[in-house]
Amino acid sequence: MIYKVLYQKDKVVNPRRETTQTLYLEADNLVSARTLVEDNTPYNIELIQELAGNSLQYEKEHADFKLTTFDSKK
């Protein structure tokens, strides 16, 4: 499954909508997606959303859609 992760780059600074960033990743489930991001980044996760069907198609056509991969050696 493909997940859209909304995050802030810094856990110390208060989150602001204007600084929210997005990454896309493939994981087996929502828990795995959260674990991947938490284990491999210092990001403050705001929301993780599963993308499928029309939502996934829309993101591929209208966003800067690129799947993020993490080094499995960490």
Secondary structure as GFF3:
##gff-version 3
##sequence-region A 1 74
A	DSSP	beta_strand	2	8	.	.	.	ID=ss1
A	DSSP	three_ten_helix	17	19	.	.	.	ID=ss2
A	DSSP	beta_strand	21	26	.	.	.	ID=ss3
A	DSSP	alpha_helix	30	40	.	.	.	ID=ss4
A	DSSP	beta_strand	44	51	.	.	.	ID=ss5
A	DSSP	alpha_helix	53	62	.	.	.	ID=ss6
###
